[in-house]
Structures are given as structure tokens and as C-alpha cells.
Amino acid sequence: MHSEARSVPPTIVFPLEEWLGLPAEEVYPKISQGDPLHIQETCMRILRERATLLDPMRVRREATREVAFDLELCSIEDIHPNWLDNSVHRAIDRLLHRDREDEAARRPCAREDFHYLAEMFLLDPDVARRSSVGYHALPFWMRNAFVRMIIEDVQPDDAVAMGLGTRPELRHAIWSVFVAVGTVTQEEYEVYAKRFKT
């Protein structure tokens, strides 16, 4: 479910041919300092497109590692206009997969990796990974409606006009997010749903 990728910004200037084939650990600092590839910008755009609530800095670090390995293994023919977008998508997919596996196995987690989500939902950092896994398991349309309306403050009438859903669907989506992250119980949602006949 990846959105259509955008070409690499034309403002990027970097010695691409000099970096190709270099060990990833040597390339990583070169593409981290000053962000010459605009990786952070690309991460923020794709996180929004995918309605993903991973910590942006965590995604940037993972994406930078992915790009470094790509540059080590790729030839100049492999660097097509969407290669950077594809690297970021893979980094996001890897983090989501890792979080699901770690949560299922109840492995310890680094609290700082989920500080972003914990702050957003006022969660205990120790349960934020579980909340993140629950949120990202929801269908895209629910997450997208939540991000647009709650985070970006799109008004209900505008959300309907944008095709995000009907008013009952939007209410269902937003409450489903709150249930998934654990800020509202399923019982509380059912009471709400009966009240509004959703």
C-alpha cells in the first residue's frame, strides 16, 4: 500500500558515483551529516502519505542505513528516480515488522523509540510499542482519517468532501484508533456507538 513515489528533488547535489560501492559504514556518515540526499524530507512526506506514526527520527536513522546499504550494493543503472522513496518505504516496513515481532515475543523495547507516540497519546512509554502495533494494524483509511482530522485538524465537512469517509465512518475510524492504542476501551466505544447509532 505504498503511495506513488515522487522523483528525487532536483536540488540534490552529491558525489553519487564516488559513493557507489563504498562500504555502508563509510557512506553512512557522509549521507547523515547535512542530509545531502534530503532523507529527512523524504521520510516526513512518506510517513504522512502512509499515515504512519513512527518516530520521524527513528525512521530517518533506519532509512539512512538502508540508503547506505543501497549505495554499497547498487550500480549507477540501479539509481532510478524513485530509488530514495523505495529505500524509505523498506525502512518503514522493516521497523513495523520488527515492532510486531518484538511485541509478539514480548521482547524489551527501547523506550525512546516510542517516545513520539507516547507523547502524542499521553501513554506510558512502556506500553507505547503495543499501542503502535495496534495503530498500524488498522486499515489505511482509518489511520488516514485520524491523521487528517485529529493531527492536521481537517474539519468533518472537509474530510467528507475529501473522500475520507462519511461522518459515521469518520467517527468509527477515530474511535477505532483510540481503542487500538489503548486510550479508550472497547466497552466505552460500544457505548458511544450506540449513542450515535454508528
Secondary structure, DSSP 8 states (H G I E B T S, - for coil): ---------TT----HHHHTTS-HHHHHHHHHTT-TT-HHHHHHHHHHHTT--S-HHHHHHHHHHHHHHHHHH--GGG--TTHHHHHHHHHHHHHHHHHHHHHHTT----GGGGHHHHHHHT--GGGHHHHHHHHHTS-HHHHHHHIIIIIS---HHHHHHTTS--HHHHHHHHHHHHHHHTSS-HHHHHHHHHHHT-
